[in-house]
Amino acid sequence: MDTRKIADQLNKARARELAVVIQYMIQHYTAQSIEALPAIEMFKSIAITEMKHAEELGERIDYLGGTPTKEPNPIKPGEDLTEMLKLDLKAEDEAIALYRDIIKLCDKEGDVTSRYMMERLLADEEDHRNQFLTALGKK
């Protein structure tokens, strides 16, 4: 098993998680308007889940002998509620694609534990995507 290769991919996921934690928390306290009220708590709740993902990824990276990244991907909070939700939907779509690729890598390398973790995180990301689609009225 190439633990370095897996740790590198998990670090890509961690950088993404760190970015959306910050992005969603910014949105939590900057979204304004009566229409934003339901989204405000959604942003906070999803940010907390993403924070837990970042922590879990960091622990696994460390276990595999890697160094968990402290650098987030670029943060894109958006200017208004619609833009925020569209950017968040895009971020979740990107996470879903990345996590599916990591699951394939884990299969190839025989890392059952990392695969199981990524499947759980993927399920959360798909739920987040669903919440953003619903908020955008696309469901």
C-alpha positions in Angstrom: 0.0 0.0 0.0 1.4 3.4 -1.0 0.5 5.4 2.1 2.2 8.5 0.8 0.0 8.6 -2.3 -3.2 8.2 -0.2 -2.0 10.8 2.4 -1.4 13.3 -0.5 -4.9 12.8 -1.8 -6.4 13.1 1.7 -4.5 16.3 2.1 -6.2 17.6 -1.0 -9.5 16.8 0.7 -8.4 18.4 3.9 -7.4 21.7 2.1 -10.9 21.7 0.6 -12.6 21.1 3.9 -10.6 23.8 5.6 -11.7 26.3 2.9 -15.4 25.5 3.1 -15.3 25.7 6.9 -14.2 29.3 6.6 -16.4 30.0 3.6 -19.6 28.7 5.2 -18.9 30.5 8.5 -18.3 33.7 6.6 -21.6 33.2 4.9 -23.3 32.3 8.3 -22.6 35.8 9.6 -22.7 37.9 6.4 -25.9 36.6 4.7 -28.6 39.2 5.1 -32.3 39.5 4.2 -35.4 37.8 5.3 -34.8 35.2 2.6 -31.4 34.4 4.1 -32.7 33.5 7.6 -33.1 29.7 6.9 -29.8 29.5 5.1 -27.9 31.2 8.0 -28.3 28.2 10.3 -27.7 25.8 7.4 -24.3 27.5 6.7 -23.3 27.2 10.3 -24.4 23.5 10.7 -22.7 22.4 7.5 -19.5 24.3 8.5 -19.4 22.4 11.8 -19.7 19.1 9.9 -16.9 20.1 7.5 -14.7 21.1 10.5 -15.2 17.5 11.8 -14.2 16.2 8.3 -11.0 18.3 8.4 -10.1 16.9 11.8 -10.8 13.3 10.8 -8.8 13.7 7.6 -5.9 15.2 9.6 -5.9 12.3 12.0 -5.8 9.8 9.1 -3.1 11.6 7.3 -1.0 11.6 10.4 -1.6 7.9 11.0 -0.4 7.2 7.4 2.8 9.1 8.1 1.9 12.3 6.3 1.7 15.9 7.6 -1.8 17.4 7.6 -2.0 20.6 5.6 -2.8 23.8 7.4 -3.5 25.7 4.1 -7.0 25.9 2.8 -8.0 26.0 -0.8 -9.2 29.5 -2.0 -12.2 30.8 -0.1 -15.1 32.1 -2.2 -17.9 33.3 0.1 -19.9 35.2 -2.5 -21.6 38.6 -2.4 -25.3 37.8 -2.0 -27.4 34.7 -1.0 -27.9 33.3 -4.5 -24.2 33.6 -5.3 -23.2 32.1 -2.0 -25.4 29.1 -2.6 -24.2 28.6 -6.2 -20.6 28.7 -5.0 -21.3 26.3 -2.2 -23.1 23.9 -4.6 -20.0 24.0 -6.9 -17.7 23.3 -3.9 -19.8 20.3 -2.9 -19.8 19.0 -6.5 -16.0 19.3 -6.5 -15.7 17.5 -3.2 -18.0 14.7 -4.4 -15.8 14.1 -7.5 -12.6 14.3 -5.5 -13.9 11.9 -2.8 -15.0 9.4 -5.4 -11.5 9.5 -6.9 -10.0 9.0 -3.5 -12.2 6.0 -2.9 -11.0 4.4 -6.1 -7.4 5.1 -5.1 -8.0 3.4 -1.7 -9.5 0.4 -3.5 -6.4 0.2 -5.7 -4.0 0.5 -2.8 -6.0 -1.8 -0.5 -6.6 0.8 2.2 -10.0 -0.3 3.5 -10.0 2.1 6.5 -9.4 5.3 4.4 -12.0 4.0 2.0 -14.6 3.6 4.7 -13.8 7.1 6.1 -14.2 8.6 2.6 -17.5 6.8 2.0 -18.9 8.4 5.2 -17.6 11.8 4.2 -18.9 11.4 0.7 -22.4 10.7 2.1 -22.2 14.0 4.1 -21.1 15.9 1.0 -24.0 14.5 -1.0 -26.4 15.6 1.7 -24.8 19.1 1.7 -25.2 19.2 -2.0 -28.9 18.3 -1.6 -29.4 21.1 1.0 -27.9 23.7 -1.4 -30.0 22.5 -4.3 -33.1 22.7 -2.2 -32.2 26.2 -1.0 -31.7 27.3 -4.6 -35.1 25.8 -5.5 -33.6 23.3 -7.9 -35.0 20.3 -6.3 
